Amino acid sequence: MSEACERRLRVLVWYWGRRGAGNAYTCNVVRALRQRDDLEVFLSVSQQSEGIEAFRALGVPTHWVDTYSGKLSAALSLLRLPLVAHRLYRFLVRERIDCVLCTMTHLWTLPMLPALRRSGAAFVLVVHDASAHPGENYGVRTLLLRREIAGADALVALSAHVKDQLVSRLGFPAERVALARLGNTVLSEEVTPPRRYPAARPFRLLFFGRLLPYKGLDLLVEAFRRLRKRHPDLELRIVGSGKALPAEARRCDGIRVEERWVAEGEIPSLLRDADLVVLPYVEASQSGVVEAAFAAALPSVVTPVGGLAEQIENGVTGLVAAAVDATALSDAIERLITDPELYEACSAGAYRAAISQTDPKATILSELMKKAVASKR
């Protein structure tokens, strides 16, 4: 019997990103894995991460890495990559790490893989997007991701849609891909009780996140324009950074636009002030926005694309539009803004989704990592 089987599996959770939902997802993964008696969990994160305090609060042995804080420092930091890789290798060997679980790919992931291989640790990669979304061009980043996937001992997909892409489109062996849905990975540790229908004030719609072509903002603006004719007090708040905001959004009465980066700490207040989250995407892998809405007891309206429809239980935690067009989107939104009973039922459903899950990701990840380690011995 191998040493790894006689003792707890020693796992390094690896995330070197600086901003965005990867911080919250990584913290959630660490918390979930720490609850298992068969694992000993370590962490490697960037000193420049905006979630650094949350990482410190986890209380696990941590390998801190000086990455970069902008484009110039990123370019200059390339000279340090051999040293960064050497220090990572020494940490892996010193702590006798059996498996490295990368929760989100990074520009430095691929240059670190030789150090992982030399250490003997298995490499498991969480794949959030198997391919570029429409309107995005990752260029070199896409090529790097393909090589990272090829170098992995096992993969984790967050939706069945992404798992299918990894197997059918990229040819990764199906038996080495696990499906561990976002599940209880919320962007807030607090869960809001079920909401009452907002009868005494205008109903508030919210879109937040990166303003990119695949997010379908043109569909949302057109759906809102139609709804506004029948519901003149309806409000829409669009918050995020990017270059895909339709010009009509600035001219349409009732739409409030805030073009800026949304920090993690601001997300709870954004959700608290909204009544309904809308995801009008024309393509999707899955979305952390839906999970954040669950934590705020907010129903969501989503389009039937990618993994979005997997996240919403139609009529229970929100509504899935019948098609990817402005008419279907406005119809789904209107059902919730005109039916207080349905709205409150979906709010209660979102609340239950946030608190009642026996989160299976720890078991799924543990079993996958054990298989990956066993395959290398």
N, C-alpha and C positions, 0 to 999 in steps of 0.2 A: 504494500500500500504506500502511495506517495506521501511525502511530508505534508503537502497541501491538503490531503484528505484527512490526516491525523489531527490537524489543528484547524483553527478558523481560517478561512480564506482571507488573505490580506489584499485589500482592494484600494487602489488609488483612484479617487474621483478627480478628473482633470478638466479644468475650465479656465482658459486664459483670456477670455473676452473681458471687455471693460464695461459696456453698457447694454441695456436691453433686458429682455425676458430671460436670457440665459442665466443671469444671476439667480433669479427666483427659482428657475427650474433646477439648477444645480443644488441650491440649498434644500429644496424639497427632496431631491434624490438622496442626498446625504442623510437627511432626517429619516427617510424611509429605510435605507439600508442599515442604519445604526440600530434599528429595532430588532434586527435579526441576530440570533445567538451564534450563527455559523459564519459571520463576517466580522472582520476588523477593518474599520474604515479610516482611510487617510484622505487628504485633500491637497490639491495643487491649484493655486489661483494667482491671478495677477495682483501685484501691489497697486496697480492703477485702477482696479475695479471700483465702480461706484457702489458696489455691494459689499465692500470690504468689512464693514462693521457687522453685517449679517453673517459673513463667513467666519469672522472671529468668534461670534456668539455660538457657533456650532460646537466649539470646544473639542475639535478633533485635531490630531497631529497634522500640521500643515507645512507644505513646501511652497514658500512665497517666491514669486518670480517677478523680476523687474522687466516689464514688457515695454510699452511705449504709451505716449499720451496724444499723439497727433501724427500727421503725415511725415513731417520732418524727422521727428524722433524715431518713427517707424523705419525710415530709410537708414538712419544712422545706426539703429539697433541691429541691422543685419550683420554688422561686424562682430557682434557679441554672440551670435547664434552658436558657434562651436562651444563657447564657454557655458551657455545656457544648457545645451544638450549634455555636456559633461556633468554639470551639477545635477541635472535630472537623473542621469544614469547612476550617479553616486547615491542619490536618495533612494532610488528603486532597489539598489543592491543592499544598502545599509538597512532598509526597513523590510527587506525580503518580500517585496511586493509580488504577488502572484498574478494580478490582473490590473490593467489600467482601463478605466471606463471614461472615455472622453464624452462629456455631455453635450458639447457643441464644437464643431470644427473651428479652427483658427488659422490665420496665415502661417503660424509657426508649427502647426501640427505635423505636416509632412517632414520638415527638417528634423523633427524629434524622433521619428519612427526608427531610425537605425539605433538610437540609444535604447529604445524600448526592446528591440530585438536582441541586442547584446545582453541586456539584463535578464532575458529569459521570460519576461512577463508577457502574458497574453494581452492583446489589444482589442477592445470592444468599442465601437464607435456608434454614438447615437446620431442618426441621420434625420434631420428636420425637413430637408428638402432634397429630393433625389435629382431634381433638375431645376433649371432656372424657370422662374415664372414668366408668363407672357409680358413683354415690355421690358424685361430685365436682361442685361447682358453681363454675366459674370466674367466672361473671357477666361483669363488665366485662372481665376478662382475655381471655375468649373473643372478645368483640367486637374487642378490640385485635389479637388474633392474626389474625382474619379480615382486618382492614384491612392488617396487615403482609404477609400472603400476597398480597393484591390488589396491593400496591405493589411486590412483588418482580419482578425480571426473570427469575428462575429459582428453582426450589426443589430441595432435596435431601431425599429420604426415606430413613430408615434401615431400612425394611422394606417388602416388597411390599404388606403390609397397609395401611400408611400412604400409600404411593403411590396405591393404588387409592382410598382415601378422598379424597385431594387432587383426583384427576381426576373420579371419579364423583359424589362428594358435594359438593365445593366448586367444581367446574367449572373447575379450573386446566388450561390446555392441556398435554396429555400430553407433547408434544415438549419442554416446558420444565421437566419434572420428571425428575431423575436419581435412580436407586436406588444408594446407596452404603452398604451394610450396615455395621453397627458393626464387624464383622470383627475385626481385631486391636486394637480399642480396649479395652484392659484397664484395670482400676483399680489395677494394680500393675505396676511396671517389671520385677519379678523373676518368673521362671517356675519353678514347683516341678516337680521330676521326677515321673514316674508313681508312684502310691502302691501300697502293698500293702494287701490287705484287712485291716482291724483285727480280728484274731481273738482277741487277748488282753485285750480290754476291751469295754465296751458300745459299740454303734454309735451315732454322733452325727449327728443331722439338724440342719440350720441353715436358718432363715429370717431374712433381714435386709433392712432397707429401711423405707420409710415404712409405717406401719400404717393403711392406707386401705381403704374398703369393697371396692374392686375387686380387692384382693389375695387374697381368698378365704381368710382366716384361719380362718373357721368350718369350711371344708372340711378344712383342714389339721389342726385340732384333733380333728375327728371321725375323720379317717383315722388319726391317731396313737393315739387312744383305742382303735380297733379293733386296730391293730397291737400295742399294748402288752399286750393279752390273750394274744397268741401269742408275743410277744417281751418279757418283763417287764423286761429290762435296757435296752431301747431308750431313747434320750434325744433330746429336742428342745429346741433353744435358739432363742428368738425375740428378736431385737434390733432396735429401731427406735422411732421416735416417731410418734405419731398417736392417733386416737381410735376405731379399729376393732378393738380387741383383744377377742375373745369372753371373757366372764366365766369360761367353762369352762376357759380356758387357765391360770388361776391355781389352779384346783382339781384339775387333772389331774396325777397322779403322773408324774414323768419330764419335765415341761415346766419349763424355766427361762426366765422372762420378764425382759427388761431394757428398760424403756421409756425410751429416750434417743436422742438424735441420734447417728448413727454417723459420725464424722469419717473423711475419706479415709485418713489415716495408720493408722487402726485396722483397716481392712478386711483387710489381709494376715494379721494375727494371728487375726481371726475365722475366716477360711477355713482357716488352718493347723490350727486346733483341731477342725474339722468333718470328717465323712466323706462327707456328701452334702448338696447344696443343693436345697431344694424351693421351687418357685414355683407355688403353687396358684391362680393368678389366674383370675378369671372373665372378664376382658377385659384386653387388653394391646396395646401398639404394638410394643414390643420391650423388652429389658431389658439394662442394663449389668451386672446381677448375673450373668448367664450368662457374659459375657465375663470377669468377674473370677474366676468359678469355673474357667474354662479355664486361666487363669494359675496357679491353685493346683492344677491337675491334679485337680480335683474333678468327678465326674459330677453332672449335674443331673436332677431330675425336674420336668417342666413339664406344665401342662394344654394341651390343643389349642386355644388361643385366639390371635387376632391374629397378631403376628409371632413369638411364642415358638416355635412349631413350626418356623419357618424357621431358628431359631438352633441347634436341637438336631438332630443326625443320629441318628435313633432307633436305639438299640442300639450306637452307636459313641461318642458323647460323653455319652450319658445316655439317658433314656427319656421319651417323650411319652405321657402317660396316655391311655387310650382314650376318656375322656369327662370332662366337667367335673363330677365328683361325688366324694364321699368314697370310694366303693367302688373306682372306677377309680384314684384317686390312691393309695390304700393298696395296691392290687395292684401298681402300678408301683414304689412304694417297696420293697415286699416282694421283688420280683424281684432288686433290687440288694443287699438286706441278707441274702439267703439264697443268693446265687450268687456266691461269691468270684471265680470265673473271669470272669463277666460284669462284676463291679465293676472288676476290674483292667484288663479290656479297655477299659471306658469311661473309666477314669482315664487310660490311655495315649492314648485318642482325644482327650480334653480337652487333654492336653499337646501333642499334635500340632497341634490346632486353634490353640493359643496361639503355637507357634513356627514352624510350617511354612507359614503363609500368605504368599504374595506379595501383600501388601495392595494391592488395586486402587483404594482410595479416592482416592489422589493423582491417578491418571490420570483417573478419573471426574470428580473435582472440577475438575481443570485443563481438561478438554474442555468441561465445562458453563460454567465462568467465561469461557472464550474465546468461546463462542457468545453468552453474555449481553453481553459487551463489544461484539462485532461487531454485535449487534442494535441497539445504541444509537448506532452511528456511521453 
